[in-house]
């Protein structure tokens, strides 16, 4: 997994690459589950997000999300 953060004074771009060839899938997880909440969090905090497949050797999928930092930060 790789994580990139890019920011200016208005937006924060979060980019995560992983070795899964599967597209992101929103899952209904139980309270005891230790995984499966990533896309749910992305949808809750980001007004814009997306994903794309790559041709890399270790990174096959990239998911990105834009966040607008709060003025209180």
mmCIF file of the N, C-alpha and C atoms, coordinates in Angstrom:
data_MODEL
# 
_entry.id   MODEL 
# 
loop_
_atom_site.group_PDB 
_atom_site.id 
_atom_site.type_symbol 
_atom_site.label_atom_id 
_atom_site.label_alt_id 
_atom_site.label_comp_id 
_atom_site.label_asym_id 
_atom_site.label_entity_id 
_atom_site.label_seq_id 
_atom_site.pdbx_PDB_ins_code 
_atom_site.Cartn_x 
_atom_site.Cartn_y 
_atom_site.Cartn_z 
_atom_site.occupancy 
_atom_site.B_iso_or_equiv 
_atom_site.pdbx_formal_charge 
_atom_site.auth_seq_id 
_atom_site.auth_comp_id 
_atom_site.auth_asym_id 
_atom_site.auth_atom_id 
_atom_site.pdbx_PDB_model_num 
ATOM 1   N N  . UNK A 1 1  ? 0.848   -1.163 0.000   1.00 0.00 ? 1  UNK A N  1 
ATOM 2   C CA . UNK A 1 1  ? 0.000   0.000  0.000   1.00 0.00 ? 1  UNK A CA 1 
ATOM 3   C C  . UNK A 1 1  ? 0.895   1.227  0.000   1.00 0.00 ? 1  UNK A C  1 
ATOM 4   N N  . UNK A 1 2  ? 0.482   2.245  -0.741  1.00 0.00 ? 2  UNK A N  1 
ATOM 5   C CA . UNK A 1 2  ? 1.195   3.525  -0.783  1.00 0.00 ? 2  UNK A CA 1 
ATOM 6   C C  . UNK A 1 2  ? 0.207   4.636  -0.485  1.00 0.00 ? 2  UNK A C  1 
ATOM 7   N N  . UNK A 1 3  ? 0.696   5.667  0.185   1.00 0.00 ? 3  UNK A N  1 
ATOM 8   C CA . UNK A 1 3  ? -0.131  6.815  0.543   1.00 0.00 ? 3  UNK A CA 1 
ATOM 9   C C  . UNK A 1 3  ? 0.583   8.081  0.097   1.00 0.00 ? 3  UNK A C  1 
ATOM 10  N N  . UNK A 1 4  ? -0.156  8.949  -0.599  1.00 0.00 ? 4  UNK A N  1 
ATOM 11  C CA . UNK A 1 4  ? 0.365   10.255 -1.001  1.00 0.00 ? 4  UNK A CA 1 
ATOM 12  C C  . UNK A 1 4  ? -0.593  11.318 -0.482  1.00 0.00 ? 4  UNK A C  1 
ATOM 13  N N  . UNK A 1 5  ? -0.050  12.412 0.021   1.00 0.00 ? 5  UNK A N  1 
ATOM 14  C CA . UNK A 1 5  ? -0.836  13.561 0.467   1.00 0.00 ? 5  UNK A CA 1 
ATOM 15  C C  . UNK A 1 5  ? -0.334  14.791 -0.281  1.00 0.00 ? 5  UNK A C  1 
ATOM 16  N N  . UNK A 1 6  ? -1.260  15.540 -0.873  1.00 0.00 ? 6  UNK A N  1 
ATOM 17  C CA . UNK A 1 6  ? -0.931  16.765 -1.591  1.00 0.00 ? 6  UNK A CA 1 
ATOM 18  C C  . UNK A 1 6  ? -1.880  17.836 -1.087  1.00 0.00 ? 6  UNK A C  1 
ATOM 19  N N  . UNK A 1 7  ? -1.330  19.014 -0.785  1.00 0.00 ? 7  UNK A N  1 
ATOM 20  C CA . UNK A 1 7  ? -2.181  20.053 -0.209  1.00 0.00 ? 7  UNK A CA 1 
ATOM 21  C C  . UNK A 1 7  ? -1.780  21.430 -0.715  1.00 0.00 ? 7  UNK A C  1 
ATOM 22  N N  . UNK A 1 8  ? -2.763  22.308 -0.767  1.00 0.00 ? 8  UNK A N  1 
ATOM 23  C CA . UNK A 1 8  ? -2.525  23.733 -0.921  1.00 0.00 ? 8  UNK A CA 1 
ATOM 24  C C  . UNK A 1 8  ? -3.304  24.402 0.213   1.00 0.00 ? 8  UNK A C  1 
ATOM 25  N N  . UNK A 1 9  ? -3.587  25.654 0.125   1.00 0.00 ? 9  UNK A N  1 
ATOM 26  C CA . UNK A 1 9  ? -4.289  26.319 1.227   1.00 0.00 ? 9  UNK A CA 1 
ATOM 27  C C  . UNK A 1 9  ? -5.791  26.049 1.240   1.00 0.00 ? 9  UNK A C  1 
ATOM 28  N N  . UNK A 1 10 ? -6.304  25.388 0.202   1.00 0.00 ? 10 UNK A N  1 
ATOM 29  C CA . UNK A 1 10 ? -7.743  25.157 0.100   1.00 0.00 ? 10 UNK A CA 1 
ATOM 30  C C  . UNK A 1 10 ? -8.136  23.687 0.202   1.00 0.00 ? 10 UNK A C  1 
ATOM 31  N N  . UNK A 1 11 ? -7.388  22.799 -0.418  1.00 0.00 ? 11 UNK A N  1 
ATOM 32  C CA . UNK A 1 11 ? -7.764  21.396 -0.522  1.00 0.00 ? 11 UNK A CA 1 
ATOM 33  C C  . UNK A 1 11 ? -6.640  20.480 -0.073  1.00 0.00 ? 11 UNK A C  1 
ATOM 34  N N  . UNK A 1 12 ? -7.032  19.301 0.391   1.00 0.00 ? 12 UNK A N  1 
ATOM 35  C CA . UNK A 1 12 ? -6.105  18.218 0.674   1.00 0.00 ? 12 UNK A CA 1 
ATOM 36  C C  . UNK A 1 12 ? -6.497  17.059 -0.226  1.00 0.00 ? 12 UNK A C  1 
ATOM 37  N N  . UNK A 1 13 ? -5.554  16.557 -0.992  1.00 0.00 ? 13 UNK A N  1 
ATOM 38  C CA . UNK A 1 13 ? -5.790  15.406 -1.855  1.00 0.00 ? 13 UNK A CA 1 
ATOM 39  C C  . UNK A 1 13 ? -5.111  14.200 -1.208  1.00 0.00 ? 13 UNK A C  1 
ATOM 40  N N  . UNK A 1 14 ? -5.896  13.167 -0.950  1.00 0.00 ? 14 UNK A N  1 
ATOM 41  C CA . UNK A 1 14 ? -5.388  11.919 -0.378  1.00 0.00 ? 14 UNK A CA 1 
ATOM 42  C C  . UNK A 1 14 ? -5.449  10.867 -1.479  1.00 0.00 ? 14 UNK A C  1 
ATOM 43  N N  . UNK A 1 15 ? -4.325  10.220 -1.715  1.00 0.00 ? 15 UNK A N  1 
ATOM 44  C CA . UNK A 1 15 ? -4.240  9.206  -2.762  1.00 0.00 ? 15 UNK A CA 1 
ATOM 45  C C  . UNK A 1 15 ? -3.671  7.935  -2.128  1.00 0.00 ? 15 UNK A C  1 
ATOM 46  N N  . UNK A 1 16 ? -4.373  6.828  -2.317  1.00 0.00 ? 16 UNK A N  1 
ATOM 47  C CA . UNK A 1 16 ? -3.932  5.543  -1.767  1.00 0.00 ? 16 UNK A CA 1 
ATOM 48  C C  . UNK A 1 16 ? -3.872  4.532  -2.902  1.00 0.00 ? 16 UNK A C  1 
ATOM 49  N N  . UNK A 1 17 ? -2.729  3.881  -3.033  1.00 0.00 ? 17 UNK A N  1 
ATOM 50  C CA . UNK A 1 17 ? -2.565  2.827  -4.020  1.00 0.00 ? 17 UNK A CA 1 
ATOM 51  C C  . UNK A 1 17 ? -2.394  1.496  -3.318  1.00 0.00 ? 17 UNK A C  1 
ATOM 52  N N  . UNK A 1 18 ? -2.981  0.446  -3.889  1.00 0.00 ? 18 UNK A N  1 
ATOM 53  C CA . UNK A 1 18 ? -2.813  -0.873 -3.287  1.00 0.00 ? 18 UNK A CA 1 
ATOM 54  C C  . UNK A 1 18 ? -2.644  -1.951 -4.355  1.00 0.00 ? 18 UNK A C  1 
ATOM 55  N N  . UNK A 1 19 ? -2.396  -3.161 -3.920  1.00 0.00 ? 19 UNK A N  1 
ATOM 56  C CA . UNK A 1 19 ? -2.105  -4.264 -4.824  1.00 0.00 ? 19 UNK A CA 1 
ATOM 57  C C  . UNK A 1 19 ? -3.350  -5.040 -5.257  1.00 0.00 ? 19 UNK A C  1 
ATOM 58  N N  . UNK A 1 20 ? -4.521  -4.572 -4.887  1.00 0.00 ? 20 UNK A N  1 
ATOM 59  C CA . UNK A 1 20 ? -5.750  -5.258 -5.281  1.00 0.00 ? 20 UNK A CA 1 
ATOM 60  C C  . UNK A 1 20 ? -6.155  -4.836 -6.687  1.00 0.00 ? 20 UNK A C  1 
ATOM 61  N N  . UNK A 1 21 ? -6.554  -5.803 -7.490  1.00 0.00 ? 21 UNK A N  1 
ATOM 62  C CA . UNK A 1 21 ? -7.054  -5.506 -8.843  1.00 0.00 ? 21 UNK A CA 1 
ATOM 63  C C  . UNK A 1 21 ? -8.566  -5.254 -8.831  1.00 0.00 ? 21 UNK A C  1 
ATOM 64  N N  . UNK A 1 22 ? -9.198  -5.434 -7.682  1.00 0.00 ? 22 UNK A N  1 
ATOM 65  C CA . UNK A 1 22 ? -10.645 -5.260 -7.573  1.00 0.00 ? 22 UNK A CA 1 
ATOM 66  C C  . UNK A 1 22 ? -10.998 -3.788 -7.410  1.00 0.00 ? 22 UNK A C  1 
ATOM 67  N N  . UNK A 1 23 ? -12.064 -3.319 -8.067  1.00 0.00 ? 23 UNK A N  1 
ATOM 68  C CA . UNK A 1 23 ? -12.495 -1.928 -7.850  1.00 0.00 ? 23 UNK A CA 1 
ATOM 69  C C  . UNK A 1 23 ? -12.961 -1.739 -6.411  1.00 0.00 ? 23 UNK A C  1 
ATOM 70  N N  . UNK A 1 24 ? -12.939 -0.492 -5.915  1.00 0.00 ? 24 UNK A N  1 
ATOM 71  C CA . UNK A 1 24 ? -13.426 -0.254 -4.563  1.00 0.00 ? 24 UNK A CA 1 
ATOM 72  C C  . UNK A 1 24 ? -14.895 -0.670 -4.459  1.00 0.00 ? 24 UNK A C  1 
ATOM 73  N N  . UNK A 1 25 ? -15.233 -1.257 -3.355  1.00 0.00 ? 25 UNK A N  1 
ATOM 74  C CA . UNK A 1 25 ? -16.588 -1.750 -3.146  1.00 0.00 ? 25 UNK A CA 1 
ATOM 75  C C  . UNK A 1 25 ? -17.027 -1.374 -1.743  1.00 0.00 ? 25 UNK A C  1 
ATOM 76  N N  . UNK A 1 26 ? -18.160 -0.695 -1.653  1.00 0.00 ? 26 UNK A N  1 
ATOM 77  C CA . UNK A 1 26 ? -18.716 -0.348 -0.343  1.00 0.00 ? 26 UNK A CA 1 
ATOM 78  C C  . UNK A 1 26 ? -19.285 -1.610 0.288   1.00 0.00 ? 26 UNK A C  1 
ATOM 79  N N  . UNK A 1 27 ? -18.872 -1.882 1.524   1.00 0.00 ? 27 UNK A N  1 
ATOM 80  C CA . UNK A 1 27 ? -19.286 -3.108 2.201   1.00 0.00 ? 27 UNK A CA 1 
ATOM 81  C C  . UNK A 1 27 ? -20.141 -2.774 3.417   1.00 0.00 ? 27 UNK A C  1 
ATOM 82  N N  . UNK A 1 28 ? -21.096 -3.633 3.684   1.00 0.00 ? 28 UNK A N  1 
ATOM 83  C CA . UNK A 1 28 ? -21.855 -3.540 4.922   1.00 0.00 ? 28 UNK A CA 1 
ATOM 84  C C  . UNK A 1 28 ? -21.153 -4.432 5.938   1.00 0.00 ? 28 UNK A C  1 
ATOM 85  N N  . UNK A 1 29 ? -20.469 -3.799 6.882   1.00 0.00 ? 29 UNK A N  1 
ATOM 86  C CA . UNK A 1 29 ? -19.701 -4.559 7.866   1.00 0.00 ? 29 UNK A CA 1 
ATOM 87  C C  . UNK A 1 29 ? -20.387 -4.519 9.221   1.00 0.00 ? 29 UNK A C  1 
ATOM 88  N N  . UNK A 1 30 ? -20.138 -5.533 9.983   1.00 0.00 ? 30 UNK A N  1 
ATOM 89  C CA . UNK A 1 30 ? -20.659 -5.578 11.344  1.00 0.00 ? 30 UNK A CA 1 
ATOM 90  C C  . UNK A 1 30 ? -19.786 -4.759 12.279  1.00 0.00 ? 30 UNK A C  1 
ATOM 91  N N  . UNK A 1 31 ? -20.259 -4.548 13.479  1.00 0.00 ? 31 UNK A N  1 
ATOM 92  C CA . UNK A 1 31 ? -19.518 -3.757 14.459  1.00 0.00 ? 31 UNK A CA 1 
ATOM 93  C C  . UNK A 1 31 ? -18.197 -4.397 14.838  1.00 0.00 ? 31 UNK A C  1 
ATOM 94  N N  . UNK A 1 32 ? -18.097 -5.710 14.773  1.00 0.00 ? 32 UNK A N  1 
ATOM 95  C CA . UNK A 1 32 ? -16.893 -6.420 15.188  1.00 0.00 ? 32 UNK A CA 1 
ATOM 96  C C  . UNK A 1 32 ? -15.868 -6.570 14.070  1.00 0.00 ? 32 UNK A C  1 
ATOM 97  N N  . UNK A 1 33 ? -16.226 -6.199 12.845  1.00 0.00 ? 33 UNK A N  1 
ATOM 98  C CA . UNK A 1 33 ? -15.313 -6.369 11.720  1.00 0.00 ? 33 UNK A CA 1 
ATOM 99  C C  . UNK A 1 33 ? -14.114 -5.434 11.835  1.00 0.00 ? 33 UNK A C  1 
ATOM 100 N N  . UNK A 1 34 ? -12.939 -5.940 11.493  1.00 0.00 ? 34 UNK A N  1 
ATOM 101 C CA . UNK A 1 34 ? -11.722 -5.145 11.561  1.00 0.00 ? 34 UNK A CA 1 
ATOM 102 C C  . UNK A 1 34 ? -11.361 -4.492 10.245  1.00 0.00 ? 34 UNK A C  1 
ATOM 103 N N  . UNK A 1 35 ? -12.187 -4.652 9.222   1.00 0.00 ? 35 UNK A N  1 
ATOM 104 C CA . UNK A 1 35 ? -11.897 -4.051 7.922   1.00 0.00 ? 35 UNK A CA 1 
ATOM 105 C C  . UNK A 1 35 ? -13.201 -3.792 7.171   1.00 0.00 ? 35 UNK A C  1 
ATOM 106 N N  . UNK A 1 36 ? -13.067 -3.171 6.003   1.00 0.00 ? 36 UNK A N  1 
ATOM 107 C CA . UNK A 1 36 ? -14.223 -2.962 5.145   1.00 0.00 ? 36 UNK A CA 1 
ATOM 108 C C  . UNK A 1 36 ? -14.914 -1.622 5.292   1.00 0.00 ? 36 UNK A C  1 
ATOM 109 N N  . UNK A 1 37 ? -14.303 -0.673 6.014   1.00 0.00 ? 37 UNK A N  1 
ATOM 110 C CA . UNK A 1 37 ? -14.954 0.622  6.222   1.00 0.00 ? 37 UNK A CA 1 
ATOM 111 C C  . UNK A 1 37 ? -14.309 1.758  5.433   1.00 0.00 ? 37 UNK A C  1 
ATOM 112 N N  . UNK A 1 38 ? -13.270 1.462  4.665   1.00 0.00 ? 38 UNK A N  1 
ATOM 113 C CA . UNK A 1 38 ? -12.520 2.510  3.974   1.00 0.00 ? 38 UNK A CA 1 
ATOM 114 C C  . UNK A 1 38 ? -13.374 3.365  3.057   1.00 0.00 ? 38 UNK A C  1 
ATOM 115 N N  . UNK A 1 39 ? -14.123 2.746  2.157   1.00 0.00 ? 39 UNK A N  1 
ATOM 116 C CA . UNK A 1 39 ? -14.939 3.502  1.217   1.00 0.00 ? 39 UNK A CA 1 
ATOM 117 C C  . UNK A 1 39 ? -16.074 4.233  1.918   1.00 0.00 ? 39 UNK A C  1 
ATOM 118 N N  . UNK A 1 40 ? -16.617 3.664  2.967   1.00 0.00 ? 40 UNK A N  1 
ATOM 119 C CA . UNK A 1 40 ? -17.644 4.332  3.754   1.00 0.00 ? 40 UNK A CA 1 
ATOM 120 C C  . UNK A 1 40 ? -17.096 5.637  4.344   1.00 0.00 ? 40 UNK A C  1 
ATOM 121 N N  . UNK A 1 41 ? -15.869 5.596  4.848   1.00 0.00 ? 41 UNK A N  1 
ATOM 122 C CA . UNK A 1 41 ? -15.235 6.810  5.391   1.00 0.00 ? 41 UNK A CA 1 
ATOM 123 C C  . UNK A 1 41 ? -14.951 7.827  4.296   1.00 0.00 ? 41 UNK A C  1 
ATOM 124 N N  . UNK A 1 42 ? -14.455 7.355  3.168   1.00 0.00 ? 42 UNK A N  1 
ATOM 125 C CA . UNK A 1 42 ? -14.185 8.262  2.047   1.00 0.00 ? 42 UNK A CA 1 
ATOM 126 C C  . UNK A 1 42 ? -15.460 8.987  1.640   1.00 0.00 ? 42 UNK A C  1 
ATOM 127 N N  . UNK A 1 43 ? -16.557 8.271  1.476   1.00 0.00 ? 43 UNK A N  1 
ATOM 128 C CA . UNK A 1 43 ? -17.827 8.877  1.078   1.00 0.00 ? 43 UNK A CA 1 
ATOM 129 C C  . UNK A 1 43 ? -18.358 9.849  2.129   1.00 0.00 ? 43 UNK A C  1 
ATOM 130 N N  . UNK A 1 44 ? -18.089 9.573  3.408   1.00 0.00 ? 44 UNK A N  1 
ATOM 131 C CA . UNK A 1 44 ? -18.586 10.429 4.482   1.00 0.00 ? 44 UNK A CA 1 
ATOM 132 C C  . UNK A 1 44 ? -17.814 11.747 4.579   1.00 0.00 ? 44 UNK A C  1 
ATOM 133 N N  . UNK A 1 45 ? -16.523 11.734 4.299   1.00 0.00 ? 45 UNK A N  1 
ATOM 134 C CA . UNK A 1 45 ? -15.691 12.915 4.510   1.00 0.00 ? 45 UNK A CA 1 
ATOM 135 C C  . UNK A 1 45 ? -15.327 13.680 3.251   1.00 0.00 ? 45 UNK A C  1 
ATOM 136 N N  . UNK A 1 46 ? -15.504 13.100 2.098   1.00 0.00 ? 46 UNK A N  1 
ATOM 137 C CA . UNK A 1 46 ? -15.028 13.731 0.875   1.00 0.00 ? 46 UNK A CA 1 
ATOM 138 C C  . UNK A 1 46 ? -16.167 14.098 -0.070  1.00 0.00 ? 46 UNK A C  1 
ATOM 139 N N  . UNK A 1 47 ? -16.204 15.348 -0.539  1.00 0.00 ? 47 UNK A N  1 
ATOM 140 C CA . UNK A 1 47 ? -17.222 15.724 -1.515  1.00 0.00 ? 47 UNK A CA 1 
ATOM 141 C C  . UNK A 1 47 ? -16.932 15.148 -2.904  1.00 0.00 ? 47 UNK A C  1 
ATOM 142 N N  . UNK A 1 48 ? -15.651 14.838 -3.173  1.00 0.00 ? 48 UNK A N  1 
ATOM 143 C CA . UNK A 1 48 ? -15.268 14.264 -4.471  1.00 0.00 ? 48 UNK A CA 1 
ATOM 144 C C  . UNK A 1 48 ? -14.229 13.179 -4.247  1.00 0.00 ? 48 UNK A C  1 
ATOM 145 N N  . UNK A 1 49 ? -14.449 12.045 -4.883  1.00 0.00 ? 49 UNK A N  1 
ATOM 146 C CA . UNK A 1 49 ? -13.486 10.960 -4.822  1.00 0.00 ? 49 UNK A CA 1 
ATOM 147 C C  . UNK A 1 49 ? -13.628 10.125 -6.078  1.00 0.00 ? 49 UNK A C  1 
ATOM 148 N N  . UNK A 1 50 ? -12.665 9.285  -6.320  1.00 0.00 ? 50 UNK A N  1 
ATOM 149 C CA . UNK A 1 50 ? -12.714 8.406  -7.475  1.00 0.00 ? 50 UNK A CA 1 
ATOM 150 C C  . UNK A 1 50 ? -11.610 7.368  -7.391  1.00 0.00 ? 50 UNK A C  1 
ATOM 151 N N  . UNK A 1 51 ? -11.474 6.600  -8.435  1.00 0.00 ? 51 UNK A N  1 
ATOM 152 C CA . UNK A 1 51 ? -10.433 5.577  -8.472  1.00 0.00 ? 51 UNK A CA 1 
ATOM 153 C C  . UNK A 1 51 ? -10.090 5.288  -9.916  1.00 0.00 ? 51 UNK A C  1 
ATOM 154 N N  . UNK A 1 52 ? -8.933  4.681  -10.119 1.00 0.00 ? 52 UNK A N  1 
ATOM 155 C CA . UNK A 1 52 ? -8.536  4.253  -11.444 1.00 0.00 ? 52 UNK A CA 1 
ATOM 156 C C  . UNK A 1 52 ? -7.559  3.076  -11.334 1.00 0.00 ? 52 UNK A C  1 
ATOM 157 N N  . UNK A 1 53 ? -7.604  2.168  -12.327 1.00 0.00 ? 53 UNK A N  1 
ATOM 158 C CA . UNK A 1 53 ? -6.647  1.062  -12.348 1.00 0.00 ? 53 UNK A CA 1 
ATOM 159 C C  . UNK A 1 53 ? -5.298  1.560  -12.857 1.00 0.00 ? 53 UNK A C  1 
ATOM 160 N N  . UNK A 1 54 ? -4.225  0.891  -12.477 1.00 0.00 ? 54 UNK A N  1 
ATOM 161 C CA . UNK A 1 54 ? -2.897  1.254  -12.963 1.00 0.00 ? 54 UNK A CA 1 
ATOM 162 C C  . UNK A 1 54 ? -2.239  0.031  -13.587 1.00 0.00 ? 54 UNK A C  1 
ATOM 163 N N  . UNK A 1 55 ? -1.131  0.255  -14.223 1.00 0.00 ? 55 UNK A N  1 
ATOM 164 C CA . UNK A 1 55 ? -0.362  -0.823 -14.841 1.00 0.00 ? 55 UNK A CA 1 
ATOM 165 C C  . UNK A 1 55 ? 0.932   -1.079 -14.076 1.00 0.00 ? 55 UNK A C  1 
ATOM 166 N N  . UNK A 1 56 ? 0.983   -0.668 -12.807 1.00 0.00 ? 56 UNK A N  1 
ATOM 167 C CA . UNK A 1 56 ? 2.195   -0.823 -12.012 1.00 0.00 ? 56 UNK A CA 1 
ATOM 168 C C  . UNK A 1 56 ? 2.512   -2.270 -11.688 1.00 0.00 ? 56 UNK A C  1 
ATOM 169 N N  . UNK A 1 57 ? 3.693   -2.480 -11.161 1.00 0.00 ? 57 UNK A N  1 
ATOM 170 C CA . UNK A 1 57 ? 4.109   -3.833 -10.795 1.00 0.00 ? 57 UNK A CA 1 
ATOM 171 C C  . UNK A 1 57 ? 3.611   -4.237 -9.415  1.00 0.00 ? 57 UNK A C  1 
ATOM 172 N N  . UNK A 1 58 ? 3.434   -3.287 -8.509  1.00 0.00 ? 58 UNK A N  1 
ATOM 173 C CA . UNK A 1 58 ? 2.949   -3.604 -7.165  1.00 0.00 ? 58 UNK A CA 1 
ATOM 174 C C  . UNK A 1 58 ? 1.669   -2.856 -6.821  1.00 0.00 ? 58 UNK A C  1 
ATOM 175 N N  . UNK A 1 59 ? 1.415   -1.766 -7.492  1.00 0.00 ? 59 UNK A N  1 
ATOM 176 C CA . UNK A 1 59 ? 0.204   -0.968 -7.263  1.00 0.00 ? 59 UNK A CA 1 
ATOM 177 C C  . UNK A 1 59 ? -0.709  -1.138 -8.471  1.00 0.00 ? 59 UNK A C  1 
ATOM 178 N N  . UNK A 1 60 ? -1.873  -1.732 -8.256  1.00 0.00 ? 60 UNK A N  1 
ATOM 179 C CA . UNK A 1 60 ? -2.798  -2.011 -9.348  1.00 0.00 ? 60 UNK A CA 1 
ATOM 180 C C  . UNK A 1 60 ? -4.034  -1.114 -9.344  1.00 0.00 ? 60 UNK A C  1 
ATOM 181 N N  . UNK A 1 61 ? -4.275  -0.452 -8.225  1.00 0.00 ? 61 UNK A N  1 
ATOM 182 C CA . UNK A 1 61 ? -5.465  0.396  -8.117  1.00 0.00 ? 61 UNK A CA 1 
ATOM 183 C C  . UNK A 1 61 ? -5.109  1.604  -7.260  1.00 0.00 ? 61 UNK A C  1 
ATOM 184 N N  . UNK A 1 62 ? -5.651  2.771  -7.660  1.00 0.00 ? 62 UNK A N  1 
ATOM 185 C CA . UNK A 1 62 ? -5.452  4.005  -6.901  1.00 0.00 ? 62 UNK A CA 1 
ATOM 186 C C  . UNK A 1 62 ? -6.824  4.587  -6.587  1.00 0.00 ? 62 UNK A C  1 
ATOM 187 N N  . UNK A 1 63 ? -7.040  4.931  -5.328  1.00 0.00 ? 63 UNK A N  1 
ATOM 188 C CA . UNK A 1 63 ? -8.261  5.620  -4.894  1.00 0.00 ? 63 UNK A CA 1 
ATOM 189 C C  . UNK A 1 63 ? -7.838  6.992  -4.396  1.00 0.00 ? 63 UNK A C  1 
ATOM 190 N N  . UNK A 1 64 ? -8.550  8.029  -4.842  1.00 0.00 ? 64 UNK A N  1 
ATOM 191 C CA . UNK A 1 64 ? -8.227  9.391  -4.426  1.00 0.00 ? 64 UNK A CA 1 
ATOM 192 C C  . UNK A 1 64 ? -9.462  10.055 -3.833  1.00 0.00 ? 64 UNK A C  1 
ATOM 193 N N  . UNK A 1 65 ? -9.227  11.018 -2.954  1.00 0.00 ? 65 UNK A N  1 
ATOM 194 C CA . UNK A 1 65 ? -10.318 11.774 -2.334  1.00 0.00 ? 65 UNK A CA 1 
ATOM 195 C C  . UNK A 1 65 ? -9.837  13.190 -2.037  1.00 0.00 ? 65 UNK A C  1 
ATOM 196 N N  . UNK A 1 66 ? -10.709 14.151 -2.271  1.00 0.00 ? 66 UNK A N  1 
ATOM 197 C CA . UNK A 1 66 ? -10.416 15.540 -1.948  1.00 0.00 ? 66 UNK A CA 1 
ATOM 198 C C  . UNK A 1 66 ? -11.111 15.921 -0.645  1.00 0.00 ? 66 UNK A C  1 
ATOM 199 N N  . UNK A 1 67 ? -10.394 16.601 0.209   1.00 0.00 ? 67 UNK A N  1 
ATOM 200 C CA . UNK A 1 67 ? -10.961 17.106 1.450   1.00 0.00 ? 67 UNK A CA 1 
ATOM 201 C C  . UNK A 1 67 ? -10.710 18.596 1.523   1.00 0.00 ? 67 UNK A C  1 
ATOM 202 N N  . UNK A 1 68 ? -11.670 19.316 2.031   1.00 0.00 ? 68 UNK A N  1 
ATOM 203 C CA . UNK A 1 68 ? -11.476 20.743 2.274   1.00 0.00 ? 68 UNK A CA 1 
ATOM 204 C C  . UNK A 1 68 ? -11.267 20.904 3.761   1.00 0.00 ? 68 UNK A C  1 
ATOM 205 N N  . UNK A 1 69 ? -10.023 21.229 4.176   1.00 0.00 ? 69 UNK A N  1 
ATOM 206 C CA . UNK A 1 69 ? -9.748  21.365 5.614   1.00 0.00 ? 69 UNK A CA 1 
ATOM 207 C C  . UNK A 1 69 ? -10.638 22.422 6.263   1.00 0.00 ? 69 UNK A C  1 
ATOM 208 N N  . UNK A 1 70 ? -11.033 22.154 7.453   1.00 0.00 ? 70 UNK A N  1 
ATOM 209 C CA . UNK A 1 70 ? -11.849 23.086 8.219   1.00 0.00 ? 70 UNK A CA 1 
ATOM 210 C C  . UNK A 1 70 ? -11.030 24.303 8.602   1.00 0.00 ? 70 UNK A C  1 
ATOM 211 N N  . UNK A 1 71 ? -11.681 25.441 8.725   1.00 0.00 ? 71 UNK A N  1 
ATOM 212 C CA . UNK A 1 71 ? -11.004 26.670 9.147   1.00 0.00 ? 71 UNK A CA 1 
ATOM 213 C C  . UNK A 1 71 ? -10.480 26.530 10.568  1.00 0.00 ? 71 UNK A C  1 
ATOM 214 N N  . UNK A 1 72 ? -11.026 25.587 11.337  1.00 0.00 ? 72 UNK A N  1 
ATOM 215 C CA . UNK A 1 72 ? -10.596 25.383 12.712  1.00 0.00 ? 72 UNK A CA 1 
ATOM 216 C C  . UNK A 1 72 ? -9.299  24.586 12.815  1.00 0.00 ? 72 UNK A C  1 
ATOM 217 N N  . UNK A 1 73 ? -8.831  24.013 11.736  1.00 0.00 ? 73 UNK A N  1 
ATOM 218 C CA . UNK A 1 73 ? -7.630  23.180 11.771  1.00 0.00 ? 73 UNK A CA 1 
ATOM 219 C C  . UNK A 1 73 ? -6.384  24.025 11.897  1.00 0.00 ? 73 UNK A C  1 
# 
